[in-house]
């Protein structure tokens, strides 16, 4: 059964694709409490209506080893890619001990501002 990992170390959110079909890409690095975790991934929260703060939440989860792994903080990483909802302005990744947010910037907005200057 999947469970949250111990701690988030770093989160990076970016946008790929184009204005018509933007993709949200989220990468997270964290620490698991033991060695041997499998199926580490980012699980997005599903909303009935968009959250007022415009933040898409994710859980950094994995499968703890069935046999007792060594009690040592172990580096893990996961990534998620999917369609960018028009309300998303940031992502927030959760672990047991902390959470980290990262803002999302549309790359084509920066190009338009550069051309206007």
Backbone as JSON Lines, residues from 0, in Angstrom:
{"i":0,"aa":"X","n":[0.84,-1.18,0.0],"ca":[0.0,0.0,0.0],"c":[0.89,1.25,0.0]}
{"i":1,"aa":"X","n":[0.5,2.24,-0.76],"ca":[1.3,3.45,-0.89],"c":[1.12,4.36,0.32]}
{"i":2,"aa":"X","n":[2.19,5.09,0.61],"ca":[2.14,6.07,1.69],"c":[3.07,7.23,1.37]}
{"i":3,"aa":"X","n":[2.86,8.34,2.08],"ca":[3.7,9.52,1.89],"c":[5.14,9.22,2.27]}
{"i":4,"aa":"X","n":[6.08,9.81,1.53],"ca":[7.48,9.71,1.92],"c":[7.76,10.68,3.07]}
{"i":5,"aa":"X","n":[8.96,10.62,3.63],"ca":[9.28,11.39,4.83],"c":[9.35,12.9,4.57]}
{"i":6,"aa":"X","n":[10.09,13.32,3.54],"ca":[10.36,14.76,3.38],"c":[10.55,15.14,1.92]}
{"i":7,"aa":"X","n":[10.12,16.34,1.59],"ca":[10.36,16.91,0.26],"c":[11.63,17.75,0.35]}
{"i":8,"aa":"X","n":[12.52,17.59,-0.64],"ca":[13.76,18.34,-0.68],"c":[13.68,19.46,-1.72]}
{"i":9,"aa":"X","n":[13.11,19.15,-2.89],"ca":[13.04,20.14,-3.96],"c":[11.86,19.85,-4.87]}
{"i":10,"aa":"X","n":[11.24,20.92,-5.38],"ca":[10.14,20.8,-6.33],"c":[10.38,21.78,-7.47]}
{"i":11,"aa":"X","n":[10.18,21.3,-8.69],"ca":[10.28,22.16,-9.87],"c":[9.06,21.94,-10.74]}
{"i":12,"aa":"X","n":[8.37,23.03,-11.05],"ca":[7.21,22.97,-11.93],"c":[7.51,23.79,-13.17]}
{"i":13,"aa":"X","n":[7.12,23.27,-14.32],"ca":[7.34,24.0,-15.57],"c":[6.22,23.67,-16.54]}
{"i":14,"aa":"X","n":[6.2,24.43,-17.63],"ca":[5.19,24.23,-18.66],"c":[5.9,23.89,-19.96]}
{"i":15,"aa":"X","n":[5.36,22.9,-20.65],"ca":[5.88,22.52,-21.96],"c":[4.71,22.56,-22.94]}
{"i":16,"aa":"X","n":[4.97,22.27,-24.16],"ca":[3.91,22.32,-25.17],"c":[3.76,23.73,-25.7]}
{"i":17,"aa":"X","n":[2.54,24.06,-26.14],"ca":[2.29,25.39,-26.67],"c":[1.04,25.97,-26.02]}
{"i":18,"aa":"X","n":[0.66,27.16,-26.44],"ca":[-0.49,27.84,-25.82],"c":[-1.78,27.06,-25.98]}
{"i":19,"aa":"X","n":[-1.92,26.33,-27.06],"ca":[-3.14,25.57,-27.29],"c":[-3.19,24.27,-26.5]}
{"i":20,"aa":"X","n":[-2.04,23.65,-26.28],"ca":[-1.97,22.37,-25.57],"c":[-0.84,22.39,-24.53]}
{"i":21,"aa":"X","n":[-0.97,23.23,-23.51],"ca":[0.11,23.3,-22.52],"c":[0.12,22.07,-21.62]}
{"i":22,"aa":"X","n":[1.33,21.64,-21.28],"ca":[1.53,20.51,-20.37],"c":[2.19,21.0,-19.1]}
{"i":23,"aa":"X","n":[1.69,20.57,-17.97],"ca":[2.31,20.86,-16.69],"c":[3.28,19.73,-16.37]}
{"i":24,"aa":"X","n":[4.5,20.09,-16.06],"ca":[5.52,19.1,-15.68],"c":[5.96,19.41,-14.26]}
{"i":25,"aa":"X","n":[5.87,18.42,-13.38],"ca":[6.25,18.59,-11.99],"c":[7.29,17.53,-11.66]}
{"i":26,"aa":"X","n":[8.41,17.97,-11.09],"ca":[9.47,17.06,-10.65],"c":[9.72,17.31,-9.18]}
{"i":27,"aa":"X","n":[9.89,16.23,-8.42],"ca":[10.12,16.36,-6.99],"c":[11.21,15.41,-6.54]}
{"i":28,"aa":"X","n":[12.03,15.9,-5.62],"ca":[13.04,15.08,-4.96],"c":[12.7,15.05,-3.48]}
{"i":29,"aa":"X","n":[12.91,13.91,-2.87],"ca":[12.58,13.78,-1.46],"c":[13.42,12.73,-0.78]}
{"i":30,"aa":"X","n":[13.04,12.46,0.47],"ca":[13.73,11.46,1.28],"c":[12.71,10.47,1.82]}
{"i":31,"aa":"X","n":[13.01,9.19,1.64],"ca":[12.2,8.12,2.23],"c":[12.89,7.69,3.53]}
{"i":32,"aa":"X","n":[12.1,7.14,4.44],"ca":[12.64,6.8,5.77],"c":[13.48,5.53,5.8]}
{"i":33,"aa":"X","n":[13.36,4.69,4.75],"ca":[14.16,3.46,4.69],"c":[14.6,3.24,3.25]}
{"i":34,"aa":"X","n":[15.46,2.28,3.05],"ca":[15.84,1.89,1.7],"c":[14.76,0.99,1.11]}
{"i":35,"aa":"X","n":[14.77,0.83,-0.2],"ca":[13.92,-0.15,-0.85],"c":[12.53,0.29,-1.26]}
{"i":36,"aa":"X","n":[12.23,1.58,-1.23],"ca":[10.9,2.03,-1.65],"c":[10.73,1.79,-3.15]}
{"i":37,"aa":"X","n":[9.51,1.44,-3.55],"ca":[9.21,1.18,-4.97],"c":[8.01,2.02,-5.4]}
{"i":38,"aa":"X","n":[7.84,2.12,-6.7],"ca":[6.68,2.8,-7.28],"c":[6.51,4.21,-6.72]}
{"i":39,"aa":"X","n":[7.61,4.93,-6.59],"ca":[7.56,6.3,-6.09],"c":[6.98,7.19,-7.19]}
{"i":40,"aa":"X","n":[6.01,8.04,-6.81],"ca":[5.31,8.84,-7.8],"c":[4.67,10.07,-7.16]}
{"i":41,"aa":"X","n":[4.24,10.97,-8.02],"ca":[3.47,12.14,-7.59],"c":[2.01,11.85,-7.91]}
{"i":42,"aa":"X","n":[1.17,11.85,-6.89],"ca":[-0.27,11.66,-7.07],"c":[-0.96,13.01,-6.97]}
{"i":43,"aa":"X","n":[-1.59,13.48,-8.06],"ca":[-2.29,14.77,-8.0],"c":[-3.58,14.66,-7.21]}
{"i":44,"aa":"X","n":[-3.91,15.71,-6.46],"ca":[-5.21,15.77,-5.8],"c":[-6.25,16.05,-6.89]}
{"i":45,"aa":"X","n":[-7.42,15.47,-6.73],"ca":[-8.51,15.66,-7.68],"c":[-9.53,16.59,-7.03]}
{"i":46,"aa":"X","n":[-9.92,17.62,-7.77],"ca":[-10.83,18.62,-7.23],"c":[-12.17,18.58,-7.95]}
{"i":47,"aa":"X","n":[-13.25,18.75,-7.2],"ca":[-14.57,18.88,-7.81],"c":[-14.68,20.26,-8.44]}
{"i":48,"aa":"X","n":[-14.22,21.29,-7.73],"ca":[-14.11,22.62,-8.3],"c":[-12.71,23.14,-7.98]}
{"i":49,"aa":"X","n":[-12.16,23.98,-8.85],"ca":[-10.79,24.46,-8.66],"c":[-10.6,25.13,-7.3]}
{"i":50,"aa":"X","n":[-9.46,24.91,-6.65],"ca":[-9.21,25.57,-5.37],"c":[-9.05,27.08,-5.57]}
{"i":51,"aa":"X","n":[-9.51,27.83,-4.58],"ca":[-9.47,29.3,-4.68],"c":[-8.05,29.84,-4.78]}
{"i":52,"aa":"X","n":[-7.07,29.14,-4.19],"ca":[-5.7,29.65,-4.22],"c":[-4.97,29.34,-5.53]}
{"i":53,"aa":"X","n":[-5.59,28.56,-6.43],"ca":[-4.98,28.26,-7.72],"c":[-3.8,27.31,-7.64]}
{"i":54,"aa":"X","n":[-3.7,26.56,-6.54],"ca":[-2.56,25.66,-6.35],"c":[-3.01,24.21,-6.54]}
{"i":55,"aa":"X","n":[-2.32,23.51,-7.43],"ca":[-2.56,22.07,-7.64],"c":[-1.69,21.31,-6.65]}
{"i":56,"aa":"X","n":[-2.34,20.53,-5.78],"ca":[-1.6,19.74,-4.78],"c":[-1.25,18.36,-5.31]}
{"i":57,"aa":"X","n":[-0.1,17.87,-4.87],"ca":[0.36,16.52,-5.18],"c":[0.87,15.88,-3.89]}
{"i":58,"aa":"X","n":[0.77,14.56,-3.8],"ca":[1.4,13.8,-2.72],"c":[2.56,13.03,-3.31]}
{"i":59,"aa":"X","n":[3.73,13.11,-2.66],"ca":[4.88,12.29,-3.06],"c":[4.76,10.99,-2.28]}
{"i":60,"aa":"X","n":[4.4,9.93,-2.97],"ca":[4.11,8.65,-2.33],"c":[4.92,7.53,-2.94]}
{"i":61,"aa":"X","n":[4.94,6.42,-2.25],"ca":[5.58,5.22,-2.75],"c":[5.17,4.02,-1.93]}
{"i":62,"aa":"X","n":[5.68,2.86,-2.31],"ca":[5.4,1.63,-1.6],"c":[6.59,1.27,-0.72]}
{"i":63,"aa":"X","n":[6.33,1.23,0.58],"ca":[7.36,0.86,1.55],"c":[7.73,-0.61,1.31]}
{"i":64,"aa":"X","n":[9.01,-0.97,1.46],"ca":[9.38,-2.37,1.24],"c":[8.69,-3.29,2.25]}
{"i":65,"aa":"X","n":[8.29,-4.49,1.78],"ca":[7.6,-5.43,2.67],"c":[8.56,-6.01,3.71]}
{"i":66,"aa":"X","n":[9.82,-6.24,3.32],"ca":[10.81,-6.64,4.32],"c":[11.44,-5.38,4.88]}
{"i":67,"aa":"X","n":[11.86,-5.43,6.08],"ca":[12.39,-4.24,6.76],"c":[13.64,-3.75,6.04]}
{"i":68,"aa":"X","n":[13.52,-2.6,5.37],"ca":[14.68,-1.98,4.75],"c":[15.53,-1.33,5.83]}
{"i":69,"aa":"X","n":[16.76,-1.0,5.48],"ca":[17.65,-0.35,6.44],"c":[17.08,1.01,6.82]}
{"i":70,"aa":"X","n":[17.12,1.34,8.11],"ca":[16.65,2.65,8.58],"c":[17.68,3.7,8.21]}
{"i":71,"aa":"X","n":[17.54,4.23,7.02],"ca":[18.45,5.27,6.54],"c":[17.68,6.14,5.57]}
{"i":72,"aa":"X","n":[17.79,7.45,5.72],"ca":[17.13,8.34,4.78],"c":[17.67,8.07,3.39]}
{"i":73,"aa":"X","n":[16.78,7.83,2.45],"ca":[17.14,7.44,1.1],"c":[16.56,8.44,0.12]}
{"i":74,"aa":"X","n":[17.39,8.93,-0.8],"ca":[16.93,9.89,-1.8],"c":[16.0,9.2,-2.79]}
{"i":75,"aa":"X","n":[14.89,9.86,-3.09],"ca":[13.95,9.36,-4.1],"c":[13.54,10.54,-4.97]}
{"i":76,"aa":"X","n":[13.01,10.23,-6.14],"ca":[12.53,11.28,-7.03],"c":[11.37,10.76,-7.86]}
{"i":77,"aa":"X","n":[10.53,11.7,-8.3],"ca":[9.38,11.34,-9.12],"c":[9.02,12.52,-10.0]}
{"i":78,"aa":"X","n":[8.31,12.23,-11.07],"ca":[7.86,13.28,-11.98],"c":[6.43,12.97,-12.41]}
{"i":79,"aa":"X","n":[5.72,14.05,-12.77],"ca":[4.35,13.93,-13.27],"c":[4.2,14.88,-14.43]}
{"i":80,"aa":"X","n":[3.46,14.45,-15.44],"ca":[3.19,15.29,-16.61],"c":[1.73,15.12,-17.0]}
{"i":81,"aa":"X","n":[1.06,16.23,-17.22],"ca":[-0.34,16.17,-17.64],"c":[-0.8,17.52,-18.13]}
{"i":82,"aa":"X","n":[-2.04,17.6,-18.58],"ca":[-2.55,18.86,-19.1],"c":[-2.56,19.95,-18.03]}
{"i":83,"aa":"X","n":[-2.22,21.15,-18.45],"ca":[-2.23,22.3,-17.54],"c":[-3.64,22.87,-17.51]}
{"i":84,"aa":"X","n":[-4.26,22.82,-16.34],"ca":[-5.59,23.42,-16.18],"c":[-5.43,24.95,-16.16]}
{"i":85,"aa":"X","n":[-6.41,25.67,-16.69],"ca":[-6.28,27.12,-16.83],"c":[-6.27,27.87,-15.51]}
{"i":86,"aa":"X","n":[-6.62,27.23,-14.4],"ca":[-6.64,27.89,-13.09],"c":[-5.33,27.72,-12.3]}
{"i":87,"aa":"X","n":[-4.43,26.87,-12.77],"ca":[-3.22,26.54,-12.01],"c":[-2.19,27.67,-12.09]}
{"i":88,"aa":"X","n":[-1.79,28.19,-10.92],"ca":[-0.73,29.19,-10.87],"c":[0.49,28.67,-10.12]}
{"i":89,"aa":"X","n":[0.33,27.53,-9.39],"ca":[1.44,26.96,-8.63],"c":[1.12,25.5,-8.31]}
{"i":90,"aa":"X","n":[2.15,24.78,-7.87],"ca":[1.96,23.41,-7.39],"c":[2.47,23.33,-5.96]}
{"i":91,"aa":"X","n":[1.93,22.37,-5.22],"ca":[2.34,22.14,-3.83],"c":[2.49,20.63,-3.66]}
{"i":92,"aa":"X","n":[3.68,20.2,-3.22],"ca":[3.93,18.77,-3.04],"c":[4.05,18.48,-1.55]}
{"i":93,"aa":"X","n":[3.32,17.45,-1.1],"ca":[3.22,17.09,0.32],"c":[4.03,15.84,0.64]}
{"i":94,"aa":"X","n":[4.64,15.82,1.84],"ca":[5.27,14.64,2.43],"c":[4.81,14.6,3.89]}
{"i":95,"aa":"X","n":[5.35,13.67,4.66],"ca":[4.96,13.57,6.08],"c":[5.41,14.8,6.85]}
{"i":96,"aa":"X","n":[6.66,15.19,6.68],"ca":[7.23,16.25,7.51],"c":[7.12,17.66,6.95]}
{"i":97,"aa":"X","n":[6.85,17.81,5.65],"ca":[6.82,19.15,5.09],"c":[6.07,19.18,3.76]}
{"i":98,"aa":"X","n":[6.03,20.36,3.18],"ca":[5.51,20.54,1.83],"c":[6.3,21.68,1.19]}
{"i":99,"aa":"X","n":[6.36,21.67,-0.12],"ca":[7.06,22.72,-0.86],"c":[6.18,23.15,-2.02]}
{"i":100,"aa":"X","n":[6.12,24.47,-2.25],"ca":[5.37,25.04,-3.37],"c":[6.33,25.58,-4.42]}
{"i":101,"aa":"X","n":[5.86,25.59,-5.66],"ca":[6.62,26.21,-6.75],"c":[5.62,26.85,-7.7]}
{"i":102,"aa":"X","n":[5.89,28.09,-8.1],"ca":[5.0,28.8,-9.02],"c":[5.19,28.29,-10.44]}
{"i":103,"aa":"X","n":[4.13,28.42,-11.22],"ca":[4.15,28.0,-12.62],"c":[4.1,29.25,-13.48]}
{"i":104,"aa":"X","n":[5.04,29.36,-14.41],"ca":[5.08,30.5,-15.32],"c":[4.9,30.02,-16.74]}
{"i":105,"aa":"X","n":[4.08,30.72,-17.5],"ca":[3.86,30.36,-18.89],"c":[5.0,30.92,-19.73]}
{"i":106,"aa":"X","n":[5.77,30.07,-20.4],"ca":[6.94,30.55,-21.14],"c":[6.59,31.49,-22.28]}
{"i":107,"aa":"X","n":[5.43,31.34,-22.89],"ca":[5.09,32.22,-24.01],"c":[4.76,33.63,-23.55]}
{"i":108,"aa":"X","n":[4.35,33.83,-22.28],"ca":[4.11,35.17,-21.75],"c":[5.42,35.96,-21.68]}
{"i":109,"aa":"X","n":[6.51,35.29,-21.3],"ca":[7.81,35.96,-21.2],"c":[8.27,36.42,-22.58]}
{"i":110,"aa":"X","n":[8.06,35.61,-23.63],"ca":[8.46,35.97,-24.98],"c":[7.71,37.22,-25.44]}
{"i":111,"aa":"X","n":[6.41,37.3,-25.16],"ca":[5.63,38.46,-25.58],"c":[6.1,39.73,-24.89]}
{"i":112,"aa":"X","n":[6.45,39.62,-23.59],"ca":[6.94,40.79,-22.87],"c":[8.29,41.24,-23.43]}
{"i":113,"aa":"X","n":[9.16,40.3,-23.79],"ca":[10.47,40.65,-24.34],"c":[10.32,41.38,-25.67]}
{"i":114,"aa":"X","n":[9.38,40.91,-26.51],"ca":[9.2,41.51,-27.82],"c":[8.61,42.92,-27.67]}
{"i":115,"aa":"X","n":[7.81,43.17,-26.64],"ca":[7.18,44.48,-26.45],"c":[8.19,45.52,-25.96]}
{"i":116,"aa":"X","n":[9.26,45.09,-25.35],"ca":[10.24,46.01,-24.77],"c":[11.16,46.63,-25.77]}
